[in-house]
Amino acid sequence: MVDTFEEVEHEGFGSRIMESIKGVLVGIALFFICIIVLFWNEGRYIKLKQDLEEGLGKAVTVKSEAVEPGNEGKLVHTNGAAKTDEILSDGEFGVSANAVQLKRKAELYQWVEIKKTKKKKK
């Protein structure tokens, strides 16, 4: 014969109502926190947009061939090829190049081989 055991818990009406009220209050608090964070983020976006528009209006377009001392301290805009006479090298890989930047990126791929053998007696 198997003995069974059953436990029954009873939760009162008042405790269920209190748990519901707690959940509603947490939801309302989270709602207002979300509104505050949304306004803060939108304010940051507006400030960034205004700063970018101000920079666009103050930027001076210059040629990239020579540096003009009259533009010292100003916000300048230029385009052209980035050139250097310096030879960069990486001794570990034996690579050298006439470049502005030399970046090393090494990746290692590895796999695990699982080999199972079974011996059976006949």
PLY file of the C-alpha trace (Angstrom):
ply
format ascii 1.0
element vertex 122
property float x
property float y
property float z
element edge 121
property int vertex1
property int vertex2
end_header
0.00 0.00 0.00
1.33 3.42 -0.98
0.98 6.29 1.45
0.10 9.62 -0.13
0.48 13.06 1.30
-1.37 16.11 0.10
-0.81 19.65 1.36
-3.40 22.33 0.76
-2.68 26.01 1.27
-5.35 28.64 1.44
-4.69 32.24 0.51
-7.16 34.73 1.84
-9.06 37.34 -0.13
-7.19 40.23 1.53
-3.73 38.90 0.64
-4.77 38.34 -2.99
-6.08 41.91 -3.21
-2.84 43.27 -1.70
-0.71 41.36 -4.25
-2.87 42.78 -7.06
-2.52 46.32 -5.71
1.27 45.89 -5.48
1.37 44.77 -9.12
-0.71 47.75 -10.25
1.51 50.20 -8.33
4.68 48.70 -9.82
3.13 48.98 -13.30
2.21 52.64 -12.78
5.70 53.42 -11.46
7.31 51.74 -14.48
5.02 53.70 -16.80
6.14 57.04 -15.35
9.80 55.98 -15.38
9.46 55.12 -19.08
7.93 58.53 -19.82
10.80 60.29 -18.01
13.45 58.26 -19.87
11.71 58.92 -23.19
11.72 62.70 -22.66
15.36 62.61 -21.53
16.39 60.66 -24.64
14.44 62.95 -26.98
16.11 65.98 -25.36
19.53 64.46 -26.00
18.61 63.86 -29.66
17.44 67.46 -30.14
20.65 68.81 -28.56
22.80 66.58 -30.80
20.90 67.66 -33.91
21.29 71.34 -33.02
25.03 70.88 -32.42
25.48 69.14 -35.78
23.57 71.87 -37.61
25.66 74.55 -35.87
28.86 72.74 -36.86
27.67 72.46 -40.45
27.10 76.21 -40.57
30.51 77.06 -39.08
32.63 74.57 -41.04
35.10 75.97 -43.58
35.88 73.87 -46.66
39.62 73.72 -47.41
41.85 71.93 -49.90
43.72 68.92 -48.59
46.99 69.57 -50.44
48.36 72.20 -48.04
47.78 73.43 -44.49
46.64 77.04 -44.30
47.63 78.83 -41.06
44.57 81.10 -41.32
42.30 78.15 -40.53
44.04 77.36 -37.24
41.44 76.74 -34.52
38.52 76.64 -36.97
36.26 73.74 -37.80
37.39 72.59 -41.25
36.03 70.19 -43.84
38.27 68.53 -46.40
38.43 65.43 -48.52
41.24 63.62 -50.24
43.48 60.61 -50.01
45.32 59.94 -46.75
48.99 59.44 -47.65
52.17 58.81 -45.71
55.80 58.02 -46.50
56.17 55.81 -43.44
56.47 52.04 -43.88
54.54 50.14 -41.22
55.53 46.58 -40.41
54.44 43.67 -38.28
57.45 41.57 -37.35
55.45 38.64 -36.05
53.69 38.03 -39.37
56.45 39.47 -41.58
54.15 42.00 -43.23
55.12 45.56 -44.15
53.22 48.18 -46.12
53.19 51.86 -46.95
49.98 52.60 -45.08
48.37 54.97 -42.62
47.34 52.11 -40.32
48.32 48.47 -40.02
45.92 46.34 -38.04
46.50 42.77 -36.95
43.52 40.45 -36.80
44.20 36.81 -36.11
41.57 34.10 -35.93
41.95 30.54 -34.81
39.56 27.81 -35.83
39.61 24.58 -33.90
37.49 21.50 -33.83
37.27 18.58 -31.50
37.36 15.14 -32.98
35.61 12.48 -30.99
36.51 8.95 -31.86
34.66 6.01 -30.38
35.67 2.43 -30.76
33.91 -0.63 -29.50
35.27 -4.09 -29.26
32.89 -6.99 -29.23
33.70 -10.53 -28.47
32.30 -13.05 -30.88
0 1
1 2
2 3
3 4
4 5
5 6
6 7
7 8
8 9
9 10
10 11
11 12
12 13
13 14
14 15
15 16
16 17
17 18
18 19
19 20
20 21
21 22
22 23
23 24
24 25
25 26
26 27
27 28
28 29
29 30
30 31
31 32
32 33
33 34
34 35
35 36
36 37
37 38
38 39
39 40
40 41
41 42
42 43
43 44
44 45
45 46
46 47
47 48
48 49
49 50
50 51
51 52
52 53
53 54
54 55
55 56
56 57
57 58
58 59
59 60
60 61
61 62
62 63
63 64
64 65
65 66
66 67
67 68
68 69
69 70
70 71
71 72
72 73
73 74
74 75
75 76
76 77
77 78
78 79
79 80
80 81
81 82
82 83
83 84
84 85
85 86
86 87
87 88
88 89
89 90
90 91
91 92
92 93
93 94
94 95
95 96
96 97
97 98
98 99
99 100
100 101
101 102
102 103
103 104
104 105
105 106
106 107
107 108
108 109
109 110
110 111
111 112
112 113
113 114
114 115
115 116
116 117
117 118
118 119
119 120
120 121
